[in-house]
């Protein structure tokens, strides 16, 4: 599950509002694993800092793989020609060898320059990645002299709600289950989600402002009957016949449904059930629990049933099983078992829990 220490959406909206009102800061450091909001803020600055007729004279765009920190600083310290200010943008700054050396710019920051650094931390969990070091003088002085925006990934359990909000911003409604199917199809990368949603919106018949499950099934090639969300639902209500049918389908479609993706979804689901139990024991009202756990009220009854089928001890046993089988899937401990056989064995053990 993605970790989110700051409300990225709220901060993005606040910075966007400042830019749109004309409150432009002299320096922007936009960084993080959620690249969608970095691109959106960069595009907004490139649209609003200079009027169209001044962009040919005052807008400089560099790419990290092609520029050094010294070149960026020299460009930012230049006086604009025939216009009141200039915009200097560095895209893909993570490709620079020593981006922190831009720190020297703060020794003589140019008030007629708006400098924007876009640093996209790789979001592939299987690869190591270098983020902006918050201990450096560069980061601390960036906060002092300008705006720093860390674009955190939206937690997976909030993505369906995010899709609903995005659809609403486009004047559309989308069914809760349709939103879940879109997450399963497009993954957790918001840029890809938006691309797929925009394509789907263009396919809607004229006058139709609602995205249904049928709309998704017909246009993106995914079925609600054979989805990870239907598997978690089947397990929640102890419909084991349906659960085994779905797992068999997954076994026959390994490329589309990799075991690691399924394990992650199941783990998130049962951890949420455990947290549901904990909040109930604290006396937290049901509607508040659903809100805190990011569960759409539409799916609330599923979790009500799940906690009756999986008391705390059983839930913890299932979580332990999931950890065990996740380890098996990544090591030689699986023996000769295929991914599909591991999944079927896991679901059988969950059924017996």
Steps between C-alpha positions, in 0.01 A plus 500: 500500500634842412591721790367853508632728772361822350169558328636532147166592343431774755848648459476479121168686506641771728806561279287497185270761655799723581633477145160570347461807723835636377692424821810362325801405711858545369587133550312167481633158592248239383601145588372157599370167378161619371602658171150608398488799738857604419407520131175683574669771708783538250251538215301755700812708568601486134152622413467779758845647576538668161243621247511316164676783319793496746571127508732501199723754678469401863429128536791256519440126536784259581513125558705353781698262281619790285585771752721556806412678823744777405325559166162520673631752753659716227177499298289589804729793590469664159285810466198458270523669162224751416258343752446537875588142602611165365406138569767230524374141521706186560305185414615149599743653750558155651722439198743773609822377661496742795172686512576619856771729361222734386515607867752774410222681313347600833812707578388746234144413403377702204165671578411522128531121451260221583703179526315167498672168578299185420653192663312175440597230744465161326185329629588142407507312835732234354777754434709709734456872452654822628269767633568861592700498823307709750807537719688708242541876489342492154171362634489723808578816306249405231236502774620841617516674163219335308243222491583134560243242394545130574267298282422182693318212338134468587446195727350213304192483723416862412536469124140406424386811689759703308353370173151601609625852576678522166190384315295760689747770393429399141124526552454124525397240752659157530367198684713391800563154353588655164761714678650190664519325163684799353758479781546130434539561126726806507686448829598766753676741264268802489633618164399167346167504683420846364603395149272194512213697652529772238494235226194342659323836528551561126334165427181590687196558279404865461294616795610210721669637812524180701773233500358164603654158557366401158677801344833386644447135410409584140784745437805398701477122478464411866216313671370561850436125528873430483667782689709530814219697661253218433750258655528705820120528510458124455744438785326758718162331468652149498374420149782254447359350181522843335843565655641177353345579161668842496836360613482236227442777246800692640710184472419482129580872453828537688639781287197719560458407866851460650504331838676796667216733402239257636695447824527877553125546450413215736741628765354852482150355529563290810709770669201730450275236660738485798498879533119490478497267802738727692292812438180318597659395828588865563133589461543696176167539313460287185477793256815652650680168464406478133626854444828444686571179311410649162210256450221629279162466677388295198740225615433540872274196526778281358727598787219451753473142374877454488553584868236244595672228292850602608529584870828657611689171550388363161588827328849492650537138390407596143748789502771258618405262216527783250847594624606135481374452144638834386842379615449166326407673176833684505729210598585136445276407792218453251663183368351410162172681562389751236361842590151371430547197724631723780192722474263204504676352801491836679126547440436146622681580827310828536177301457604272785601785729 
